[in-house]
Amino acid sequence: MEKPKRQSKKRRKTRAFHTHNNNGFPNLTDSDFDSNTDFALLLAALCNLHKQSHSLSLLIRKCLTKFHASLHHILPNSPILSLLPILVSSKSAGIAYRGAEIVGAASLLSLEMNQRIAMDGETVKALVSALVHPKRRVILAACNAVLDLCTTSIGRHCLLDFSALEALIFRFLQVHMSPNSVSLCSVDSRRMTCTIIGFKGDEHPVLLLNAAINLINTCNIEQLEKIPRNLSVALLAFSKKLWAQVHSQMLLNNCMKFNQETDFYASNIKINNLAESIFRLSICADQLSIALPFEAIEMRIFGSKEAGFEDFMLNHWEASPFIMERLLGDSNDKYDIFGPFIQSLNSKESFPFFLSSMLQSMVSCLPIASDELDILSFLKEVQHKLGCPIIYQQDVRVLRMKMPLEREEHFFQFASKSCCLNDSQTFKLDDVLKCGEAYQAGYTIALRGMEFRFESIAAIADGLASLFGQPSVGVNMYLTPPNSQGLARHYDDHCVFVCQLLGTKKWKVFSKSNSQLPRLYDPIDSLHCPEAENSTAACTLFSLGEGDVLYIPRGFPHEACTNSGDGYSGFSLHLTFGIEVEPPFEWEGFVHVALNYWHKNQKPHYASDSSSGILYDISVDLLHVTIGLIADSDHTFRKACLAGAVSWHSYSNNRLEIQKTIFCDLLRKINTEPRFSEVVKSVEVAIQKNEDPFQRIKWLQFLNQKAETVERQDWNMPFMGPEYFSTLCGQDRDKGEAAFSLVKSRFCCEVKFDDVIGSYRMLLERYKRVRKQYTNGMISLHYGS
């Protein structure tokens, strides 16, 4: 039994024995790396590296080779890891190269090891410095190590903290790389097939770009804003050129099977990764490159008369149709806000062949929730679809009226009423080309989201949104061939400005059969109006020529058709600007904001946990429900609130006074409505159905959150619930009604318009900020805009 022990000791002694070289350092054997012994040896060698001994350098490299090969035996708390910063930052290219390789390999060993390296600030700092090393192989090793660290969230965040992104972008921009020599490659990964971008040429810039995209797609808004502007602008310009090539390949469905014999270097950059990085680099842009003064928009839409806009607001807004005809010979370039877009469509001689190139440059504008106030949350939800080609129904429709049935007929067979999107509804190049065939066959091409595709249109939409105090304005484009009608008679849940760009079109606008204004997000079926189709309701005829603008209020049924003709004659191209009034920016929304503000700023009269305090808070909640019930029957509450509107002339003061008057009238209506029993009943029914009686005002949560931490979340009004509601249905009902009446009376008498306007505009700015970020991101993905 003792002999094996002695042999074992002898073997250990032999393994620890080293011969010495001429510098006094022992020669390494080929046995495994000994963490303690070889740490001391490596440390001593590094301390004497200044002697510039060739044998010493060889010793260090051999030691590092053993270190690399034995990484799987090294624990995260091993002292040998403390040498990594010295190795990576070494003046010797060979040592720095091996050091960076070890950092990368160690980062992939385990989550614990990755975290250990990422949390070592000196190692990360040395790695970032190596990205701008004069030797190419050191940069490649450092870049690979960065990508290895990027496999964990903590690794990416630590790299960002030490400005790795700036170093990567700076180095990438110094290396020449053509965005044109790309191809889509299909690779098998973990039993799945995925599509990545392949590049011809050197792997050096590809690795730098790959690492930069990884970190960009990890950044929060603050980190994106800290990227030096000259770097972000230059990288964005390159990325957009690259995206144009990638998107073209995607539309053609060109994807080759990757293998080692191809001329392309597989980058591990997925299509959606590139799209997301472009979107992120764009969302922090200060403003659109094309900015329009309010004067130009008002004059072009409402006429050159000084009182044109004021007259429209007083006599037509949300009340009656209105046409502004462009006078013959009126060619004032100062107010030609549609000129840049028309010029982008090429000349009339090429009409309608601009359609094909326009559709090919477009991507799908994925829908964003109306109450989404965190653009990064949106990106997280759609990141796997971002940048995909246009999708039928969501982005484009190709349809015509089928006579004599007077029903809409779609050109594409996969068109359906289903809200589910599948691959067959994503346009390929063949589908784009078929749109030209459909046009020749009498079909209208309807494109949604034009404000997300063209900067010039986005600038007009942004200006109109500000004029009407709304977060955004939606823009559609309609191209209709001669002697054709695209859409059936219908009404919209938003007010529309029809801007005739080219050709002519005849419109019929029918009188509104319902006194109530339709709201956004009402059921879609309610927007079709069979009663109007079969009725003899009076209608007004409008004939629009180039430059004319027709206003159609929400709720007014309408239809349009083109004149007879052939070729260029008889066709029509127009844009519709939809003033979409979101729930918070109706008058009902303003009153909810006012109640929320008043309640938060009240001095407490009762202890919050007392029965009186609970009744008081429940009464405030019930008053919110009351406001909603009144709004269901009173159309004034559904009207757009213009308290956040911007105007460039003196009418803005007059408009504000009008808004104050409307607010006072609404408060009087609330104060004179008893409604207590009706409110209690409605809440009781909602609770029995397990529904949230405050669902329609969940957006109020954004008033109680800091701007930088806005997130959608499950939310309920405070204090309201079955256990508290029971007090209103039982013995305390009289007390509850008395408390409700008191709260209602005090609110209506004490709240002031001027006190509320600040909170309201803050909410409006939050909505506008996200819409602006979304617009900037989507426009950058449309390389033909």
Secondary structure, 3 states (H helix, E strand, C coil): CHHHHHHHHHHHHHHHCCCECCCCCECCCCCCCCHHHHHHHHHHHHHCHHHCCHHHHHHHHHHHHHHHHCHHHCCCCCHHHHHHHHHHCCCCHHHHHHHHHHHHHHHCCCHHHHHHHHCCHHHHHHHHHHCCCCCHHHHHHHHHHHHHHCCCHHHHHHHHHCCHHHHHHHHHHHCCCCCCCEEEEEEEECCEEEEEEEEECCHHHHHHHHHHHHHHCCCCHHHHHHCCHHHHHHHHHHHHHHHHHHHHHHHHCCCEECCCCCCEEEEEEEHHHHHHHHHHHHHCCCCCCCCCCHHHHHHHHHCCCCCHHHHHHHHCCCCCCEEECCCCCCCCHHHCCCHHHHHHCCCHHHCCCHHHHHHHCCECCCCCCCCCCCHHHHHHHHCCCCCCECEECCCEEEEEEECCCCEEEECCCCCCCCCCCCHHHECCHHHHHHHHHHHHCCCEEEECCHHHCCHHHHHHHHHHHHHCCCCCCEEEEEEECCCCCCCCCECCCCEEEEEEEEECEEEEEECCCCCCCCCCCCCHHHHECHHHHHCCCCEEEEEECCCCEEEECCCCCEEEECCCCCCCCCCEEEEEEEECCCHHHEHHHHHHHHHHHHHHCCCCCCCCCCHHHHHHHHHHHHHHHHHHHHHHHCHHHHCECCCCCCCCCCHHHHHHHHHHHHHHHHHHHHHHCCCHHHHHHHHHHHHHCCCCCCHHHHHHHHHHCCHHHCCCCCCCCCCCCHHHHHHHHCCCHHHHHHHHHHHHHHHHHHCCHHHHHHHHHHHHHHHHHHHHHHHHHHHHHCCCC
